[in-house]
Amino acid sequence: MIHPIKNSTSAPFWGFFSFLKKTKMKIMLDKELHLTPLHPDHSKSLFEILTAHRSHFSPWLPFVNELKYIEQTQKFILESQALVVAKKDFSFAIIVKNQAKGIISAKELNWVSKSTELGYWLDPEIQNQGIMKKSLIRMVEWLSETFGFQTFWIKCAQGNISSQRVAIKAGFELVDQEKRTNEKVEQVYLIFRLQKS
């Protein structure tokens, strides 16, 4: 159980970001599932999942093609922690039966409009069990209850059907699309939104 921080302008509030970087705080979903701030201790498990399922992830996470050493994953986690302290992102490991099995992140935190874009991935061996849906719903609740965020965005490649299904099942609505060019290849991304009252 976590406790909301009511005063977003207080010094203790900003100290909370440093707390998140260091803590083993848990956002519980059920007895075997929780979210916890990314930590270098998660490197081995996450690296092994990404490299074992490289062909699954590479169309949606291009960096996976260049992932060869665990030190790269450790560096990513340290950079993610720095973004937490800078109040730009939140990144959490998805813990299933005490093992890191994926990541869910709130990116480009906008503290004025109270909006953020969410991204996520999960071990393919445990997909289609409702884990990602639960994690996404709880992440939205936590950001809303703790920091007052109201608008949540998800952008999925048009071909990433599983990610789109997660967004829809979590209550997001398809509102738009955009085109991106990656390595001279144009892709269409679907834009989903969830608006909290």
C-alpha positions as CSV (number, residue, x, y, z in Angstrom):
1,M,0.0,0.0,0.0
2,I,1.2,3.5,-0.8
3,H,0.2,6.8,0.5
4,P,-0.7,9.8,-1.8
5,I,1.4,13.0,-1.4
6,K,-1.1,15.8,-1.3
7,N,1.1,18.9,-1.7
8,S,2.9,18.9,-5.0
9,T,4.7,22.2,-4.3
10,S,6.4,21.2,-1.1
11,A,10.1,20.4,-0.7
12,P,9.3,17.0,0.8
13,F,7.4,16.2,-2.4
14,W,10.4,16.8,-4.6
15,G,12.5,14.7,-2.2
16,F,10.1,11.9,-3.0
17,F,11.8,11.6,-6.4
18,S,15.1,10.8,-4.8
19,F,13.3,8.4,-2.5
20,L,11.8,6.6,-5.6
21,K,15.3,6.2,-7.0
22,K,16.6,4.4,-4.0
23,T,13.6,2.7,-2.5
24,K,12.2,-0.8,-2.7
25,M,8.7,0.6,-2.7
26,K,6.1,-1.7,-4.0
27,I,2.8,-0.9,-5.7
28,M,0.8,-4.1,-5.1
29,L,-1.5,-5.6,-7.7
30,D,-2.0,-9.0,-6.1
31,K,-0.1,-11.5,-4.0
32,E,2.3,-12.4,-6.8
33,L,2.4,-9.2,-8.8
34,H,3.7,-5.7,-8.0
35,L,5.4,-2.7,-9.5
36,T,8.7,-1.4,-8.0
37,P,11.1,1.4,-9.2
38,L,13.6,0.1,-11.7
39,H,16.9,-0.9,-10.0
40,P,20.2,-2.4,-11.2
41,D,19.2,-5.6,-9.4
42,H,16.6,-6.1,-12.2
43,S,19.3,-6.0,-15.0
44,K,19.9,-9.7,-15.3
45,S,16.3,-10.8,-15.6
46,L,15.3,-8.0,-18.0
47,F,18.4,-8.5,-20.2
48,E,17.8,-12.3,-20.4
49,I,14.1,-11.8,-21.5
50,L,14.9,-9.2,-24.1
51,T,17.8,-11.2,-25.7
52,A,16.0,-14.5,-25.5
53,H,13.0,-13.0,-27.3
54,R,14.9,-10.6,-29.6
55,S,12.7,-11.4,-32.7
56,H,9.5,-10.8,-30.7
57,F,10.6,-7.4,-29.4
58,S,12.7,-5.9,-32.2
59,P,9.9,-4.7,-34.4
60,W,8.6,-2.5,-31.5
61,L,11.8,-1.9,-29.5
62,P,14.5,-1.4,-32.1
63,F,17.3,-1.0,-29.5
64,V,16.9,-4.8,-28.8
65,N,18.8,-5.5,-32.0
66,E,21.9,-3.8,-30.5
67,L,21.5,-5.3,-27.1
68,K,24.6,-7.6,-26.5
69,Y,25.9,-7.0,-23.0
70,I,24.2,-6.8,-19.6
71,E,26.1,-3.6,-19.0
72,Q,23.8,-2.0,-21.6
73,T,20.8,-2.9,-19.6
74,Q,22.4,-1.6,-16.4
75,K,23.2,1.7,-18.1
76,F,19.6,2.0,-19.2
77,I,18.4,1.5,-15.7
78,L,20.8,4.1,-14.2
79,E,19.7,6.6,-16.9
80,S,16.0,5.8,-16.0
81,Q,16.8,6.5,-12.4
82,A,18.3,9.8,-13.3
83,L,15.1,10.8,-15.2
84,V,13.1,10.0,-12.1
85,V,15.2,12.4,-10.0
86,A,14.9,15.0,-12.8
87,K,11.1,14.6,-12.6
88,K,10.9,13.7,-16.3
89,D,9.9,10.0,-16.2
90,F,8.8,7.2,-13.9
91,S,10.0,3.6,-14.7
92,F,8.9,0.6,-12.8
93,A,9.8,-3.1,-13.1
94,I,6.8,-5.5,-13.3
95,I,7.6,-8.1,-10.7
96,V,5.9,-11.5,-11.0
97,K,6.7,-14.1,-8.3
98,N,9.7,-12.0,-7.2
99,Q,11.2,-11.8,-10.8
100,A,11.4,-8.8,-13.0
101,K,9.4,-9.7,-16.1
102,G,8.9,-6.4,-17.8
103,I,8.8,-2.6,-17.6
104,I,6.1,0.0,-17.4
105,S,7.0,3.7,-17.7
106,A,5.4,7.1,-17.6
107,K,7.4,9.3,-20.0
108,E,7.6,13.0,-20.7
109,L,5.8,13.9,-17.4
110,N,4.0,17.2,-17.9
111,W,3.5,18.7,-14.4
112,V,1.5,21.7,-15.8
113,S,-1.1,19.8,-17.9
114,K,-0.9,16.7,-15.7
115,S,-0.4,14.5,-18.7
116,T,2.0,11.7,-19.6
117,E,2.7,9.0,-22.2
118,L,2.8,5.4,-21.0
119,G,5.0,2.7,-22.4
120,Y,5.3,-1.0,-21.5
121,W,6.6,-4.4,-22.4
122,L,6.3,-7.9,-20.8
123,D,8.0,-11.3,-21.1
124,P,6.2,-13.1,-24.0
125,E,6.0,-16.3,-22.0
126,I,3.6,-14.7,-19.5
127,Q,1.5,-12.6,-21.8
128,N,-2.3,-13.0,-22.2
129,Q,-2.7,-13.5,-18.5
130,G,-4.0,-10.1,-17.7
131,I,-0.7,-9.0,-16.1
132,M,-0.1,-6.1,-18.4
133,K,-3.6,-4.8,-18.2
134,K,-3.5,-4.9,-14.3
135,S,-0.1,-3.1,-14.4
136,L,-1.4,-0.4,-16.7
137,I,-4.6,0.2,-14.7
138,R,-2.7,0.4,-11.5
139,M,0.0,2.7,-12.9
140,V,-2.8,5.1,-14.0
141,E,-4.4,4.9,-10.6
142,W,-1.1,5.6,-8.8
143,L,-0.2,8.6,-11.0
144,S,-3.7,10.0,-10.6
145,E,-4.0,9.5,-6.8
146,T,-0.5,10.4,-5.9
147,F,0.3,13.3,-8.3
148,G,-3.0,14.3,-9.7
149,F,-2.3,13.3,-13.3
150,Q,-5.4,13.4,-15.5
151,T,-4.5,12.7,-19.1
152,F,-2.7,9.5,-20.2
153,W,-1.5,8.7,-23.7
154,I,-0.3,5.5,-25.3
155,K,1.2,5.3,-28.8
156,C,1.4,1.8,-30.4
157,A,2.7,0.8,-33.8
158,Q,-0.2,-0.2,-36.1
159,G,1.1,-3.7,-36.3
160,N,1.5,-4.1,-32.5
161,I,-1.9,-5.7,-31.9
162,S,-1.2,-7.1,-28.4
163,S,-0.2,-3.6,-27.1
164,Q,-3.3,-2.1,-28.6
165,R,-5.5,-4.7,-26.9
166,V,-3.9,-4.0,-23.6
167,A,-4.6,-0.3,-24.0
168,I,-8.3,-0.9,-25.0
169,K,-8.9,-3.4,-22.1
170,A,-7.4,-0.8,-19.7
171,G,-10.0,1.7,-20.7
172,F,-8.1,3.8,-23.3
173,E,-9.8,5.1,-26.4
174,L,-8.3,5.3,-29.9
175,V,-8.3,9.0,-30.8
176,D,-5.8,9.6,-33.6
177,Q,-2.8,8.3,-35.5
178,E,0.6,9.6,-36.6
179,K,3.3,8.6,-39.1
180,R,6.9,8.2,-38.1
181,T,9.9,7.4,-40.2
182,N,12.4,5.1,-38.6
183,E,15.5,4.1,-40.6
184,K,13.8,5.3,-43.7
185,V,10.8,3.1,-43.0
186,E,7.5,4.8,-42.5
187,Q,5.2,3.4,-39.7
188,V,1.8,4.4,-38.6
189,Y,1.3,4.7,-34.8
190,L,-2.1,4.6,-33.2
191,I,-2.7,7.1,-30.4
192,F,-4.9,6.1,-27.4
193,R,-6.0,8.4,-24.6
194,L,-7.5,7.9,-21.1
195,Q,-8.9,11.0,-19.5
196,K,-9.5,11.0,-15.7
197,S,-12.1,13.3,-14.3
